[in-house]
């Protein structure tokens, strides 16, 4: 194996090693869903339908230190996270650990 291949391989390993921690810190929630089992969701994923209901919306988002939801979005709680959900399509717009939000 020549030196160029070794250096190229080492560079690739180094880049991959640097990018892994960024993905590890991405907030997510694990839900145990009937018929599905344990399922992890994160930003960009769809939420179960019940989280799109107005009854679960956090109407006191200001007191909790959250930004105002845009039209057709609502904040909900999932375990130890605040989750901003787009109601029409059920997509997670933003997910914040409760501990990171300053009241």
C-alpha positions in Angstrom: 0.0 0.0 0.0 1.5 3.3 -1.0 1.7 6.4 1.2 -1.0 8.3 -0.7 -3.6 5.6 0.0 -2.6 5.5 3.7 -2.9 9.3 4.0 -6.2 9.3 2.2 -7.6 6.6 4.5 -6.3 8.4 7.6 -7.9 11.7 6.4 -11.3 9.9 5.9 -11.2 8.3 9.3 -10.4 11.7 10.9 -13.3 13.4 9.2 -15.7 10.7 10.1 -14.5 10.8 13.7 -15.1 14.6 13.9 -18.6 14.4 12.5 -19.9 11.6 14.8 -20.2 13.8 18.0 -22.4 16.3 16.1 -25.0 13.6 15.4 -24.8 12.2 18.9 -26.0 15.4 20.4 -29.1 15.7 18.3 -32.1 15.6 20.6 -34.5 12.7 20.2 -37.3 10.9 22.0 -37.9 7.2 22.3 -41.6 6.2 22.2 -43.0 2.8 22.8 -45.9 2.6 20.2 -48.5 -0.2 20.1 -47.9 -2.3 17.0 -44.6 -0.5 16.3 -42.5 -1.1 19.4 -39.7 1.2 20.5 -39.2 4.0 18.0 -36.9 7.0 18.1 -38.0 10.3 16.7 -36.0 13.5 16.1 -36.3 16.8 14.2 -37.8 16.2 10.7 -39.6 13.0 11.7 -43.4 12.8 12.0 -45.0 12.6 15.4 -47.8 10.2 16.4 -51.2 11.8 15.6 -52.1 12.5 19.2 -49.3 15.2 19.4 -51.1 17.2 16.7 -54.2 17.6 18.9 -54.9 21.1 20.3 -55.5 19.5 23.8 -51.8 18.7 24.0 -50.6 22.2 22.9 -48.6 24.1 25.5 -50.5 27.4 25.7 -48.1 28.7 28.3 -45.0 28.5 26.0 -43.9 32.1 27.1 -43.7 31.1 30.7 -41.6 28.1 29.7 -39.1 30.2 27.8 -40.1 29.0 24.4 -40.4 31.1 21.3 -43.8 31.9 19.8 -44.9 29.1 17.5 -45.6 30.1 13.9 -49.1 29.7 12.4 -50.0 25.9 12.1 -47.3 25.0 14.7 -47.6 24.1 18.4 -45.4 23.2 21.3 -46.0 19.9 23.0 -44.1 18.0 25.7 -42.6 14.6 25.0 -40.8 13.1 28.0 -37.9 15.5 28.8 -38.2 17.6 25.6 -40.3 20.5 24.3 -41.2 19.6 20.7 -42.5 22.1 18.1 -44.8 20.3 15.8 -46.2 21.4 12.4 -49.9 20.5 12.8 -50.9 19.9 9.2 -48.1 17.5 8.3 -47.1 16.3 11.8 -43.4 17.0 11.3 -41.1 18.0 14.1 -39.8 21.5 13.4 -37.7 21.8 16.5 -36.9 19.7 19.6 -35.3 21.2 22.8 -34.3 19.5 26.0 -36.3 21.0 28.9 -33.1 21.6 30.8 -31.7 23.8 28.0 -34.6 26.2 28.0 -34.2 29.3 30.2 -37.4 30.6 31.8 
